[in-house]
């Protein structure tokens, strides 16, 4: 739905509530009792009216931002947010997240890192709240070693909502860098203990298709894989519910950039015969990436 229509619909709903609250006592109780009752309702009417005014002002003030998001005009959105952040110094977590996301959509990873550096100087807490975005930029740019260092730095600083994802991306960056022992440690821990079905499933998936062949304890690794896979199946029942879980998190940029793997993990968990056809290609990608990183180091 377009933002302007959302504003109109919301305003109509609030106005209906105001009118109903004002007129209902008169219609139900008669004029004499309504006078006393309206004295009690009047503060509520004022409060609801103030809410309507505040929300309307919020949409009006941010209309430019909303319209750019609606059109998905990422270059224009980036320029708009750069003015707010770099020129006006408004380093809020939301502004920084939106600008970093805009850069990621256009594959401008160097600008994400530039934003991180400026935000770290101006307001370090903003970086703490956007660790996943800044780390994802390093992964997408191909600098897996730097990504691993970055995630490891914040691995215990993230809030409860993001901490498990930070651990997962740390393991993922280690996997892409060919450090299978640390990747196994992170994925095994998350596969066993995570309360997030997506993280549990993804961890078990990568343990199966990439880490198992390099494991020094293959039997233990295989047990974790099957046990974690069973936990996800027991919790979600079907791939349809897996897709619902994915859709709930689809607006998170760190989820969007690995959606291909999330989809493959869902097939691997709930449709093994279909997923088996794709595992060779996924394995080839991981092995190729790891080999490239190793050759660079040499």
Backbone torsions as a table, in degrees:
resi	resn	phi	psi	omega
1	UNK	NA	138.7	179.3
2	UNK	-68.3	147.7	-175.3
3	UNK	-60.9	-39.0	-177.5
4	UNK	-65.9	-35.2	177.0
5	UNK	-69.7	-35.7	177.3
6	UNK	-62.4	-41.4	178.6
7	UNK	-62.5	-45.4	-178.2
8	UNK	-62.5	-47.4	-179.1
9	UNK	-61.7	-45.1	-178.9
10	UNK	-63.9	-41.0	179.8
11	UNK	-63.6	-42.0	178.8
12	UNK	-61.6	-42.2	179.6
13	UNK	-61.8	-44.2	-179.7
14	UNK	-64.5	-42.2	179.8
15	UNK	-63.1	-41.0	177.6
16	UNK	-61.3	-42.0	178.6
17	UNK	-62.8	-41.9	179.7
18	UNK	-63.0	-46.9	-179.4
19	UNK	-64.8	-41.5	180.0
20	UNK	-64.5	-41.3	179.9
21	UNK	-65.6	-35.3	-177.9
22	UNK	-77.9	-38.7	-172.3
23	UNK	-93.3	-24.8	-175.5
24	UNK	-58.6	-44.1	178.3
25	UNK	-59.3	-38.9	-179.5
26	UNK	-65.4	-39.9	-177.2
27	UNK	-74.2	-33.6	-173.2
28	UNK	-94.8	-32.6	-171.1
29	UNK	-109.3	-10.2	-178.0
30	UNK	88.1	163.4	-172.8
31	UNK	-64.3	-36.7	-174.5
32	UNK	-68.9	-49.0	-179.0
33	UNK	-71.8	-30.1	-178.0
34	UNK	-63.5	-32.1	-179.9
35	UNK	-60.8	-45.6	179.4
36	UNK	-68.8	-39.6	-177.1
37	UNK	-68.4	-36.2	-178.6
38	UNK	-67.4	-24.2	176.1
39	UNK	-65.4	-30.8	177.7
40	UNK	-80.6	-33.5	-176.0
41	UNK	-80.2	-26.0	-176.2
42	UNK	-54.0	-45.7	177.7
43	UNK	-59.6	-36.5	178.2
44	UNK	-64.6	-42.0	178.5
45	UNK	-62.2	-41.8	179.1
46	UNK	-63.8	-42.0	-179.5
47	UNK	-63.1	-46.2	-179.7
48	UNK	-64.2	-39.8	179.0
49	UNK	-63.2	-41.2	178.0
50	UNK	-63.3	-38.4	177.5
51	UNK	-61.4	-45.3	179.1
52	UNK	-59.8	-43.7	-179.6
53	UNK	-64.7	-44.0	-178.9
54	UNK	-64.1	-43.7	-179.4
55	UNK	-66.3	-40.6	178.3
56	UNK	-62.1	-44.2	178.0
57	UNK	-62.2	-38.9	179.4
58	UNK	-60.5	-46.2	-179.9
59	UNK	-67.6	-37.8	-179.9
60	UNK	-66.2	-44.9	-179.2
61	UNK	-63.3	-37.2	-176.3
62	UNK	-101.8	18.6	-176.5
63	UNK	-60.0	-41.8	179.8
64	UNK	-59.8	-44.9	179.1
65	UNK	-61.6	-48.0	-178.3
66	UNK	-63.9	-39.5	-178.7
67	UNK	-66.8	-37.5	177.9
68	UNK	-68.0	-39.5	176.1
69	UNK	-63.6	-41.1	-179.6
70	UNK	-63.2	-39.2	-179.6
71	UNK	-82.9	-11.0	-176.4
72	UNK	56.7	40.1	177.6
73	UNK	-89.8	83.6	-170.7
74	UNK	-66.6	-42.2	177.5
75	UNK	-60.2	-43.7	179.4
76	UNK	-66.6	-38.4	178.4
77	UNK	-64.8	-41.1	178.5
78	UNK	-60.9	-45.7	-179.9
79	UNK	-62.2	-43.5	179.7
80	UNK	-59.9	-46.0	-178.3
81	UNK	-72.7	-32.8	175.6
82	UNK	-60.5	-38.6	177.2
83	UNK	-64.5	-42.8	-179.5
84	UNK	-65.9	-40.2	-173.9
85	UNK	-86.0	-57.6	-173.0
86	UNK	-75.3	-38.0	-177.0
87	UNK	-85.0	-47.8	-176.2
88	UNK	-92.4	-8.1	176.7
89	UNK	70.7	27.4	-177.9
90	UNK	-92.9	77.1	-177.2
91	UNK	-85.9	61.9	175.5
92	UNK	-83.3	156.7	-179.3
93	UNK	-59.8	-37.8	-179.1
94	UNK	-68.0	-46.0	179.3
95	UNK	-60.2	-45.6	-178.9
96	UNK	-65.5	-41.0	179.2
97	UNK	-62.7	-43.3	-179.6
98	UNK	-66.2	-41.4	-179.5
99	UNK	-67.6	-43.9	178.3
100	UNK	-61.9	-40.0	178.7
101	UNK	-64.6	-39.0	177.9
102	UNK	-62.7	-41.5	177.5
103	UNK	-63.5	-41.3	-178.7
104	UNK	-64.5	-39.2	179.9
105	UNK	-60.9	-35.0	-179.1
106	UNK	-96.2	11.3	177.9
107	UNK	59.6	30.7	178.7
108	UNK	-96.1	74.5	-172.8
109	UNK	-70.8	-33.1	179.9
110	UNK	-63.7	-34.7	178.7
111	UNK	-70.2	-30.9	175.9
112	UNK	-63.1	-44.9	-178.9
113	UNK	-69.0	-33.3	174.7
114	UNK	-64.1	-43.3	177.7
115	UNK	-61.3	-42.2	178.8
116	UNK	-59.4	-44.8	-179.2
117	UNK	-62.7	-43.3	-180.0
118	UNK	-68.7	-39.6	179.3
119	UNK	-66.3	-36.3	179.2
120	UNK	-62.7	-36.2	178.7
121	UNK	-75.7	-39.2	-174.7
122	UNK	-83.2	-41.3	-174.4
123	UNK	-158.3	85.2	-174.7
124	UNK	-56.1	-31.1	-178.2
125	UNK	-62.3	-25.5	178.4
126	UNK	-67.4	-37.1	177.3
127	UNK	-66.8	-40.8	178.8
128	UNK	-57.9	-34.6	-177.4
129	UNK	-83.4	-9.3	-177.7
130	UNK	-127.2	33.1	-178.7
131	UNK	-57.4	-42.7	-175.1
132	UNK	-63.4	-38.1	-179.8
133	UNK	-69.4	-46.7	-178.5
134	UNK	-67.3	-36.0	176.5
135	UNK	-69.3	-38.8	179.4
136	UNK	-61.3	-36.0	178.6
137	UNK	-61.1	-38.2	178.9
138	UNK	-67.2	-41.6	178.7
139	UNK	-63.5	-46.5	-178.0
140	UNK	-66.2	-29.5	179.2
141	UNK	-77.7	-10.6	177.9
142	UNK	94.9	0.8	-179.5
143	UNK	-92.6	77.6	-173.9
144	UNK	-69.2	-35.7	-179.8
145	UNK	-64.2	-44.5	178.1
146	UNK	-65.9	-36.8	178.1
147	UNK	-62.5	-43.6	179.6
148	UNK	-62.8	-42.7	178.3
149	UNK	-62.2	-43.3	-178.4
150	UNK	-63.6	-49.8	-179.2
151	UNK	-64.0	-37.9	179.3
152	UNK	-63.3	-34.1	179.1
153	UNK	-63.7	-36.0	-175.0
154	UNK	-104.8	8.5	-170.0
155	UNK	-63.4	-27.7	178.4
156	UNK	-107.4	3.3	-177.3
157	UNK	-99.8	-16.9	-176.3
158	UNK	-68.2	155.5	176.8
159	UNK	-72.9	169.6	-175.1
160	UNK	-59.3	-31.3	-178.0
161	UNK	-67.9	-34.5	-175.1
162	UNK	-106.5	-11.3	-171.5
163	UNK	-59.0	-43.1	-179.4
164	UNK	-65.9	-36.9	177.5
165	UNK	-67.5	-36.6	177.8
166	UNK	-62.6	-44.3	176.0
167	UNK	-59.6	-43.1	-177.8
168	UNK	-64.4	-45.5	-179.2
169	UNK	-68.8	-29.6	172.9
170	UNK	-62.2	-46.5	177.2
171	UNK	-63.1	-39.5	-179.4
172	UNK	-65.2	-42.4	178.8
173	UNK	-65.3	-36.2	176.8
174	UNK	-67.8	-37.4	177.0
175	UNK	-62.0	-47.3	-179.8
176	UNK	-66.6	-25.8	179.0
177	UNK	-86.8	-0.9	177.8
178	UNK	82.4	11.8	178.8
179	UNK	-93.8	78.5	-170.4
180	UNK	-69.4	-29.6	-178.3
181	UNK	-64.5	-44.4	179.5
182	UNK	-72.0	-37.9	177.0
183	UNK	-60.2	-42.0	178.7
184	UNK	-63.4	-42.2	179.7
185	UNK	-60.3	-46.2	-178.3
186	UNK	-68.7	-48.4	-177.3
187	UNK	-65.9	-37.5	179.5
188	UNK	-64.6	-43.6	179.5
189	UNK	-62.0	-44.7	-179.0
190	UNK	-70.1	-37.8	-179.9
191	UNK	-62.2	-33.0	-178.0
192	UNK	-85.0	-39.3	-167.6
193	UNK	-110.2	-16.2	-173.9
194	UNK	-66.2	141.8	175.1
195	UNK	-98.5	8.2	177.8
196	UNK	-103.4	118.4	-175.5
197	UNK	-61.2	-37.4	-179.4
198	UNK	-65.4	-44.0	-179.8
199	UNK	-66.6	-42.5	178.2
200	UNK	-60.4	-48.4	-178.8
201	UNK	-64.9	-44.1	178.8
202	UNK	-62.8	-41.6	-179.4
203	UNK	-63.1	-46.5	178.8
204	UNK	-63.9	-38.4	-179.9
205	UNK	-60.7	-49.3	-178.3
206	UNK	-72.8	-29.9	172.1
207	UNK	-59.9	-40.4	-176.6
208	UNK	-72.2	-49.8	-170.7
209	UNK	-86.1	-19.1	-173.1
210	UNK	-129.0	-39.6	-170.4
211	UNK	-88.7	-34.8	-172.4
212	UNK	-53.7	-43.9	-177.5
213	UNK	-66.4	-18.1	179.7
214	UNK	-103.8	-1.6	-174.3
215	UNK	-71.1	141.0	174.5
216	UNK	-84.0	-12.8	176.5
217	UNK	-129.6	69.6	-173.4
218	UNK	-60.9	-36.7	-178.9
219	UNK	-66.6	-42.6	177.5
220	UNK	-64.6	-41.8	178.8
221	UNK	-62.8	-43.9	-179.7
222	UNK	-64.0	-38.0	178.5
223	UNK	-63.6	-43.7	179.4
224	UNK	-62.4	-42.2	-179.7
225	UNK	-58.6	-52.5	-176.2
226	UNK	-68.9	-37.7	178.8
227	UNK	-65.0	-43.3	-179.1
228	UNK	-69.6	-39.3	176.0
229	UNK	-59.3	-42.2	178.6
230	UNK	-65.0	-36.6	178.2
231	UNK	-61.7	-42.7	-179.6
232	UNK	-66.9	-43.4	179.1
233	UNK	-61.6	-42.1	179.4
234	UNK	-64.6	-37.5	-176.9
235	UNK	-77.1	-41.1	-172.3
236	UNK	-104.5	-20.0	174.8
237	UNK	74.5	-44.4	-173.9
238	UNK	-148.5	163.2	178.6
239	UNK	-65.8	-25.9	177.1
240	UNK	-60.1	-43.5	178.6
241	UNK	-71.0	-30.4	173.7
242	UNK	-61.2	-44.9	-180.0
243	UNK	-63.5	-37.4	176.9
244	UNK	-62.0	-43.0	177.4
245	UNK	-61.3	-40.2	178.6
246	UNK	-63.7	-44.0	-178.9
247	UNK	-62.8	-33.5	179.1
248	UNK	-64.8	-28.8	-178.1
249	UNK	-106.6	6.3	-172.2
250	UNK	-64.2	-24.2	-178.9
251	UNK	-79.1	-7.8	177.3
252	UNK	-83.4	125.7	-173.5
253	UNK	-63.3	-34.9	-179.2
254	UNK	-69.1	-25.9	174.7
255	UNK	-78.2	-39.3	-178.1
256	UNK	-61.6	-38.0	-174.9
257	UNK	-74.7	-16.6	176.9
258	UNK	-114.3	20.1	-176.7
259	UNK	-60.0	-34.7	177.4
260	UNK	-56.2	-45.0	-179.7
261	UNK	-70.7	-35.2	177.9
262	UNK	-63.6	-42.8	178.0
263	UNK	-62.7	-43.3	179.1
264	UNK	-65.4	-37.9	178.6
265	UNK	-63.7	-39.5	177.9
266	UNK	-61.8	-42.4	177.6
267	UNK	-66.0	-40.8	179.9
268	UNK	-62.1	-37.5	-178.6
269	UNK	-76.0	-47.3	-171.0
270	UNK	-104.6	-18.5	179.5
271	UNK	-135.1	69.4	-173.5
272	UNK	-55.7	-37.8	-177.2
273	UNK	-66.2	-34.8	178.1
274	UNK	-73.7	-43.1	-176.6
275	UNK	-66.5	-31.8	-177.5
276	UNK	-59.0	-31.5	-179.8
277	UNK	-68.1	-26.1	-176.6
278	UNK	-97.0	-13.1	-174.4
279	UNK	-64.1	-34.6	-179.6
280	UNK	-62.0	-44.3	179.5
281	UNK	-64.3	-42.2	179.9
282	UNK	-64.4	-43.7	178.5
283	UNK	-60.4	-41.3	179.4
284	UNK	-61.3	-41.4	179.9
285	UNK	-62.6	-47.1	-178.5
286	UNK	-63.7	-46.1	-178.7
287	UNK	-63.8	-40.0	179.6
288	UNK	-63.8	-44.5	179.4
289	UNK	-62.1	-44.6	179.8
290	UNK	-63.6	-42.3	-179.7
291	UNK	-64.2	-39.4	179.7
292	UNK	-63.9	-42.5	179.5
293	UNK	-64.5	-38.9	-179.8
294	UNK	-65.9	-43.6	-179.6
295	UNK	-64.2	-35.2	177.8
296	UNK	-63.9	-43.0	-179.8
297	UNK	-63.4	-38.6	-179.6
298	UNK	-69.2	NA	NA
